[in-house]
Amino acid sequence: MSPSDANQADRAGAHPGSEGQNQPPAAPPEGQGAGDPAATSPETPATAEQQLAEMRDRWLRACAELENLRRRARLDLDDCRRHGNASLLVGLLPVLDSLQRALTARPQDADPQLWAGIELAERMFVSALAAQGVTPLEAAVGTPFDPSCQQAVLEVPTDAYAPGMVMHEVVRGYRLHDRLLRESQVTVSSRLPSDSAAPDVEANSGRGDHADADV
């Protein structure tokens, strides 16, 4: 044996595990290669399906909330279009009241052309309000008093009507589409006061007659 061969043998004996360290790593089991999702991701198919169901539920809820928001926006816009000018129309109603009162108080010697112009102005005023959805309320005489759209400004004791009936319309009420714009002001019938003093007078007079007879 040559000196070089002896040195190589000594080095091999000093490191007995070097041959095992130089061996290649063991191959992974079959079905778990580097490209297998189960080996790279800890999620199972059941977990992925659960997450997908949760995401779908959140998406459906978001769509429902968006649709509700759109519906409310449409309703608010429609309400604004139908009733947004209510305050303006309420301010114009006293002008119409004045025109109608003037027509009912027409003097006999009035100028026909003047009153024809007032009548024309009143009709045009009513037509303009009707185009905006304003309609008058019915407060016929003899109908029951309706507190939801009428205001009783005076109660008149009478036996011509049953209690709680409309006797006279003081100020006409109006409705804007499906809402009350101004309530009617009316006079309402009430029950006549009971005459409780008459029996007392008769009783007193009777007692007086008996006293005179005793004297």
SVG drawing of the C-alpha trace seen along z (x, -y; Angstrom):
<svg xmlns="http://www.w3.org/2000/svg" viewBox="-158 -100 162 102">
<polyline fill="none" stroke="black" stroke-width="0.4" points="0.0,0.0 1.3,-3.3 1.4,-6.3 -1.4,-8.1 -3.7,-5.1 -3.1,-4.9 -4.0,-8.6 -7.2,-8.1 -8.1,-5.1 -7.5,-7.1 -9.7,-9.9 -12.5,-7.5 -12.3,-5.9 -12.4,-9.3 -15.8,-10.2 -17.9,-7.1 -21.2,-9.0 -20.1,-11.0 -21.4,-8.5 -25.0,-8.9 -24.9,-12.6 -24.1,-12.7 -27.2,-10.6 -30.1,-12.3 -33.3,-13.1 -36.0,-10.5 -38.8,-10.9 -42.2,-12.0 -45.0,-9.4 -47.1,-8.8 -49.9,-11.3 -48.2,-14.1 -45.9,-15.7 -44.8,-19.3 -47.7,-20.3 -50.4,-18.7 -52.7,-21.4 -53.2,-19.3 -49.5,-19.4 -49.2,-23.2 -52.5,-24.4 -53.8,-23.5 -57.5,-24.1 -59.8,-21.1 -62.5,-21.0 -65.2,-21.4 -63.6,-24.6 -63.3,-26.1 -67.0,-25.3 -68.0,-26.9 -66.0,-30.1 -67.6,-30.2 -71.1,-29.9 -70.4,-32.7 -69.1,-35.0 -72.2,-34.2 -74.5,-35.0 -72.7,-38.3 -73.1,-39.1 -76.8,-38.4 -77.3,-40.5 -75.4,-43.4 -77.6,-43.1 -80.8,-43.1 -79.6,-46.2 -78.8,-48.0 -82.2,-47.2 -83.9,-48.5 -81.9,-51.7 -83.0,-52.2 -86.6,-51.6 -86.5,-54.1 -84.8,-56.6 -87.6,-56.2 -90.3,-56.6 -88.7,-59.7 -88.3,-61.2 -91.9,-60.4 -93.1,-61.9 -91.0,-65.1 -92.6,-65.4 -96.1,-65.0 -96.0,-67.0 -92.9,-69.1 -94.9,-72.3 -97.5,-71.9 -96.3,-75.0 -96.6,-77.1 -100.1,-75.8 -101.3,-76.4 -100.1,-80.0 -102.2,-80.5 -105.4,-79.2 -106.3,-82.4 -106.2,-84.2 -108.7,-81.8 -110.9,-82.3 -110.9,-86.0 -112.0,-85.6 -114.8,-83.3 -116.0,-85.5 -116.0,-88.5 -118.2,-86.5 -120.7,-85.6 -120.9,-89.3 -121.6,-90.7 -123.6,-93.9 -126.7,-94.3 -125.3,-97.4 -121.9,-95.9 -120.2,-96.2 -120.9,-93.0 -117.6,-93.1 -115.7,-93.5 -117.4,-90.6 -117.0,-88.5 -113.2,-89.1 -113.3,-88.1 -115.2,-84.9 -112.7,-84.1 -109.8,-84.6 -111.4,-82.3 -112.0,-79.5 -108.4,-79.8 -107.1,-79.7 -109.1,-76.6 -107.8,-74.9 -104.2,-75.8 -104.6,-74.2 -106.3,-71.1 -103.3,-70.7 -101.1,-70.4 -103.3,-67.8 -105.4,-70.1 -109.0,-69.1 -111.7,-70.6 -113.1,-68.7 -116.8,-68.0 -118.5,-69.5 -122.1,-69.2 -124.7,-70.6 -126.4,-67.9 -123.5,-65.4 -121.8,-64.1 -118.8,-66.1 -115.5,-64.5 -112.7,-65.5 -110.0,-64.0 -110.5,-66.7 -112.8,-69.3 -112.4,-71.8 -115.5,-72.9 -115.2,-76.7 -118.7,-77.1 -121.3,-74.8 -124.9,-75.9 -127.6,-74.5 -130.6,-73.5 -133.3,-71.0 -133.2,-71.3 -130.2,-68.8 -129.1,-66.0 -126.1,-66.8 -122.7,-66.6 -123.9,-67.6 -122.4,-70.1 -124.6,-73.2 -122.4,-75.7 -119.0,-75.7 -117.0,-78.7 -113.7,-78.0 -113.4,-75.3 -110.8,-72.6 -108.5,-71.0 -106.6,-67.9 -103.2,-67.5 -103.3,-64.1 -103.8,-61.7 -102.9,-64.1 -104.8,-66.7 -103.7,-70.2 -106.0,-72.3 -108.9,-71.2 -112.4,-72.6 -113.8,-75.0 -117.4,-74.4 -120.2,-75.1 -121.6,-72.1 -125.0,-71.5 -125.3,-70.6 -128.1,-69.5 -130.5,-72.1 -130.1,-72.9 -132.6,-71.1 -135.2,-73.5 -134.8,-72.4 -136.2,-75.7 -139.8,-75.2 -140.6,-72.3 -139.2,-74.3 -141.3,-77.3 -144.4,-75.2 -143.6,-73.5 -143.1,-76.8 -146.3,-78.2 -148.1,-75.2 -146.8,-75.5 -147.8,-79.2 -151.4,-78.3 -151.5,-75.8 -150.2,-78.4 -152.9,-81.0 -155.6,-78.4 -154.4,-77.6 -154.4,-81.3"/>
</svg>
